[in-house]
Amino acid sequence: MRLLPTMIAVIALLGAVAASPAAAETVTATGSLIMKDKYGTQTQWGRTLKLPEGGKVVRVMDGTYGFSIVDASGDTVGDFLLPQQAVGTELAPGEYSLMPYVCAQHRHHHVEVTVEY
């Protein structure tokens, strides 16, 4: 008979674990841009943001002068002068690139954005 309370506790614990939500996945993209005014060229690189399902921006690092989020077709889906303005932005499934803004004096900038889905 002592086994019954233990069995009930185990069943309750398993039920609680099964009912808890699954941990959300995150993905981080980067974007860097160097403007070479002397030569009239620019170099851009970074890691694209690939979302298998819709997500929300949860973190932005750097991007001091702002940045844009651009979808795979080249359309801008968000312009942010202050990097933290992007936090909370909802994005549809798809692939996105980050384009940091540069200022007249500092011609090299980087941005990093994390999205939870």
Buried (B, 14 or more C-beta within 10 A) or exposed (E): EEEEEEEEEEEEEEEEEEEEEEEEEEBEBBBBBBBEEEEEEEEEEBBBBEBEEEBEBBBBEBBBBBBBBBBEEEEEBBBBEEBEBBBEBEBEEBEBBBBBBBEEEEEEBBBBBBBEB
